[in-house]
């Protein structure tokens, strides 16, 4: 006599295998490994990012900063957690077509961007006593300096 648990166990393993197979195929198809690099062309894996990439190539930071320099933290593990979070969010939104055009930076990423501006330009920022706006958690460099990373 067959044990009823065997069928359920086989079904569970088959389901896990199918999910892992689909996940691996999707990761490979989306060139998932490219996101582990520092190459800005990884952003071109999603066609909706072409405008962002093209405007970055015309921006003033193009020769000194890659996407990761501005958009993710630089310490471990925060960098990889941010990459995983953004990778998940982007893949879901782009797959389902659930995003606004033009793409808008989210609050957590806006804070990372500001932190990276300050990380690179902190010395200049502290010397600018007469600057009309002080950088705080509520003030973001990119609000005024809109074309630094991405030229029009």
C-alpha positions, 0 to 999 in steps of 0.5 A, a space after each residue: 500500500 502506498 503512503 499518501 505522504 509520498 505523493 504530496 512530497 513528490 508534488 512539493 519537490 516538483 513545485 520547488 523545482 519548477 519555481 527554481 527553474 523559472 527563477 533561474 531562467 528569468 534571472 538568466 534572461 534578464 541578465 541578472 549577473 550584470 547587476 552585480 557589476 559596476 557597469 552602467 550598461 547593466 541599466 540598459 537591460 530594461 528598455 525604460 532606462 535607456 533615457 536615464 543612461 543616455 542622459 547620464 552619458 551627457 551629464 557632468 559626472 559621466 567621467 567620474 561616477 557610475 550609476 552605483 557611485 550615486 545610487 547605492 550605498 558604498 558600505 557592505 552589506 548596505 550596497 548589496 541589500 540596496 541592489 537586491 531591493 532595487 533589483 526586486 522592485 525594478 523587475 516586478 514593476 518592469 515585468 508588470 508594466 506598473 511604473 510611471 513615466 518618466 521614472 521617479 526616484 523613490 524616497 529611500 533612493 533619494 536619501 541614498 543619492 543625497 548621502 552619496 553627494 555629501 560623501 563625495 562633496 562634503 568638504 565643499 558643502 561644509 565650506 559653503 557657509 553662504 549657500 542659501 540652502 543647507 543639506 538636511 534629511 529634507 533637502 536633497 542636492 538633486 532638487 536644485 542640481 537637476 542636471 548634474 548626474 543626468 543632463 537634459 
